[in-house]
């Protein structure tokens, strides 16, 4: 029996999911919804499904088994709640929200409904990430160093560079590295954040977020960490380095390097992590078994909390407990 899929949001990241889902057997594209009807029509022409511009109407008129929510951070306006009310499992792209209390309320409803959910922390689905997690768990580690460097998306004219719409780089993009640091070292207990401003806002008219942010993290297991992010760079660099007694693990994109001082071993993944992420979600829905999913909604809210509490620290100048 095919798993019938509906999409809310048919932009760039949705297209990547559609391409991956096309490779998975027993998937049927049942509905495409976007406030831009032309985008929904284009997606339906390529993959199938009825076209909608209102997600509630889509739910009322078309039977779907699971929903993909690929919408910007500011656009979360009841989509998750609508799925919960109807018992429809959903995969939502990160970050899950811009308001922490709202996200926690949704997480509580998901838990009460025992609903299968997945969040787009796609890096978790690399085999080298799972390898790193297992190896780190066996070592005496005490420190993690993360980075996320890039240029301003959309030429500084779109929603990315407006904090009220995206949350800024730390919340919208570097959330992947926050999540990796959590995945490797566990939950964060306290965060202290610094920021710099005054460069990009003189270049881009709609820019009002940080140029650079740096976080000090205290993990519940006693480890500490640092994450630095910037939109001053040209190009893209990101990764996490975990330091333990006599060993350093360096993860970047699809590569893991294990350095034991006198020996370095590099592992390179050939997996498509989005395909693996989507395959896990479809299998979870089909089998009614959430164990295939590496980041559900409740877990993703913990990653969101680190970023939002870090921004609170930047505003107050004080460390913030989670």
ROVOTI-846109 format. One record per residue (C-alpha): y, x, z. Coordinates in steps of 0.5 Angstrom, whole numbers, padded with zeros to 4 digits, always signed. Layout:
YXZ;...
***
This chain:
+0000+0000+0000;+0007+0003-0002;+0012+0004+0003;+0018+0000+0001;+0025+0004+0002;+0032+0002+0002;+0038+0007+0002;+0045+0006+0005;+0049+0011+0002;+0048+0013-0005;+0052+0020-0005;+0050+0027-0006;+0045+0028+0000;+0042+0021-0001;+0040+0024-0008;+0037+0030-0005;+0032+0025-0001;+0031+0021-0007;+0029+0027-0011;+0024+0029-0006;+0021+0022-0005;+0020+0021-0012;+0015+0026-0011;+0011+0023-0005;+0006+0018-0007;+0006+0011-0004;+0014+0010-0004;+0017+0005-0008;+0025+0004-0008;+0026-0003-0006;+0034-0003-0005;+0040+0001-0006;+0046+0000-0002;+0053+0003-0003;+0060+0001-0002;+0061+0004-0009;+0057-0001-0013;+0057+0004-0019;+0054+0009-0014;+0049+0004-0012;+0047+0002-0020;+0047+0009-0022;+0041+0011-0016;+0038+0004-0018;+0038+0006-0026;+0034+0013-0024;+0029+0011-0018;+0029+0003-0018;+0031-0002-0013;+0036-0008-0013;+0043-0006-0012;+0048-0008-0006;+0055-0006-0003;+0053-0010+0003;+0047-0007+0008;+0047-0013+0012;+0046-0017+0005;+0041-0012+0003;+0037-0013+0009;+0037-0021+0009;+0035-0021+0001;+0030-0015+0000;+0024-0014+0004;+0024-0006+0006;+0019-0002+0011;+0024+0003+0012;+0031+0005+0011;+0035+0012+0009;+0042+0012+0012;+0046+0017+0008;+0053+0016+0010;+0059+0020+0013;+0060+0021+0020;+0066+0016+0021;+0062+0010+0017;+0057+0009+0022;+0059+0001+0023;+0053-0002+0026;+0047+0000+0021;+0043+0003+0026;+0043-0003+0030;+0042-0008+0024;+0035-0004+0023;+0033-0004+0031;+0035-0012+0031;+0030-0013+0025;+0025-0007+0027;+0026-0003+0021;+0024+0005+0022;+0030+0009+0019;+0032+0016+0018;+0039+0018+0019;+0043+0024+0017;+0046+0028+0022;+0051+0028+0025;+0048+0021+0028;+0055+0019+0030;+0062+0021+0033;+0062+0017+0039;+0057+0020+0044;+0057+0014+0048;+0055+0010+0042;+0050+0014+0040;+0047+0014+0047;+0047+0006+0047;+0043+0006+0040;+0038+0011+0043;+0037+0007+0049;+0036+0001+0044;+0031+0005+0039;+0027+0007+0045;+0027+0000+0048;+0024-0003+0041;+0019+0003+0041;+0022+0004+0034;+0020+0010+0029;+0026+0014+0027;+0028+0021+0024;+0034+0025+0024;+0036+0030+0018;+0035+0036+0022;+0032+0039+0016;+0031+0046+0018;+0026+0044+0023;+0021+0043+0017;+0021+0050+0015;+0014+0053+0017;+0018+0060+0019;+0022+0056+0024;+0016+0053+0027;+0013+0060+0027;+0019+0063+0030;+0019+0057+0036;+0011+0059+0037;+0013+0066+0038;+0019+0065+0042;+0015+0061+0047;+0011+0067+0048;+0016+0072+0050;+0021+0074+0055;+0027+0071+0052;+0034+0071+0055;+0040+0070+0049;+0041+0067+0043;+0047+0068+0038;+0048+0063+0032;+0053+0063+0027;+0056+0058+0021;+0061+0061+0016;+0063+0057+0010;+0069+0055+0006;+0073+0049+0007;+0069+0043+0003;+0072+0039-0002;+0078+0043-0003;+0081+0041+0004;+0082+0034+0001;+0077+0030+0003;+0074+0027+0009;+0070+0034+0012;+0077+0037+0014;+0079+0031+0018;+0077+0031+0025;+0077+0023+0026;+0073+0023+0020;+0068+0028+0020;+0068+0031+0027;+0070+0038+0024;+0065+0044+0022;+0062+0044+0029;+0060+0037+0029;+0058+0036+0022;+0056+0042+0019;+0054+0047+0024;+0050+0042+0028;+0044+0045+0024;+0045+0051+0028;+0046+0048+0035;+0040+0044+0033;+0036+0051+0032;+0039+0054+0038;+0036+0048+0042;+0029+0048+0038;+0028+0055+0040;+0031+0055+0047;+0031+0048+0050;+0036+0044+0052;+0043+0046+0054;+0046+0045+0061;+0053+0047+0060;+0058+0049+0054;+0065+0053+0054;+0069+0053+0048;+0074+0056+0045;+0078+0055+0038;+0083+0058+0033;+0088+0054+0029;+0094+0055+0025;+0091+0058+0018;+0088+0053+0014;+0092+0047+0016;+0098+0051+0013;+0094+0051+0006;+0091+0044+0006;+0095+0038+0007;+0089+0034+0010;+0086+0039+0015;+0087+0038+0022;+0081+0041+0025;+0079+0048+0028;+0079+0054+0023;+0074+0058+0028;+0070+0056+0034;+0066+0060+0039;+0062+0057+0044;+0058+0060+0050;+0052+0056+0052;+0048+0056+0058;+0041+0053+0057;+0037+0049+0062;+0031+0055+0062;+0036+0060+0064;+0038+0063+0058;+0045+0064+0055;+0048+0064+0048;+0054+0064+0043;+0055+0060+0037;+0061+0062+0033;+0063+0058+0027;+0069+0058+0022;+0072+0055+0015;+0076+0062+0014;+0070+0065+0010;+0069+0064+0002;+0061+0063+0001;+0056+0061+0006;+0052+0065+0012;+0048+0062+0018;+0043+0064+0022;+0040+0064+0029;+0038+0071+0033;+0034+0070+0039;+0033+0077+0043;+0028+0078+0048;+0024+0084+0052;+0023+0089+0046;+0024+0084+0041;+0029+0080+0036;+0028+0074+0032;+0032+0073+0026;+0032+0067+0023;+0037+0065+0016;+0035+0060+0012;+0028+0060+0009;+0027+0067+0012;+0025+0070+0019;+0025+0077+0021;+0021+0080+0027;+0024+0086+0030;+0020+0090+0035;+0024+0096+0035;+0019+0101+0031;+0017+0095+0026;+0020+0090+0022;+0016+0084+0019;+0019+0079+0015;+0017+0072+0013;+0019+0068+0007;+0018+0061+0006;+0017+0057+0000;+0017+0050+0003;+0022+0045+0001;+0024+0043+0008;+0027+0036+0005;+0021+0034+0002;+0017+0036+0008;+0022+0032+0012;+0021+0026+0008;+0014+0026+0007;+0013+0026+0015;+0018+0020+0016;+0014+0016+0011;+0007+0018+0014;+0010+0016+0021;+0012+0009+0018;+0005+0008+0014;+0001+0010+0020;+0006+0008+0025;+0005+0015+0029;+0012+0018+0030;+0008+0025+0032;+0009+0027+0025;+0017+0027+0026;+0020+0033+0029;+0027+0030+0031;+0028+0023+0033;+0034+0019+0034;+0034+0021+0042;+0033+0028+0041;+0038+0028+0036;+0043+0025+0041;+0042+0032+0045;+0044+0036+0039;+0051+0032+0038;+0052+0032+0045;+0053+0040+0045;+0058+0039+0040;+0062+0034+0043;+0062+0037+0050;+0064+0043+0047;+0070+0040+0043;+0072+0037+0050;+0072+0044+0053;+0076+0046+0048;+0081+0041+0050;+0081+0042+0057;+0080+0049+0058;+0074+0048+0062;+0066+0049+0062;+0063+0042+0061;+0056+0040+0064;+0052+0036+0059;
***
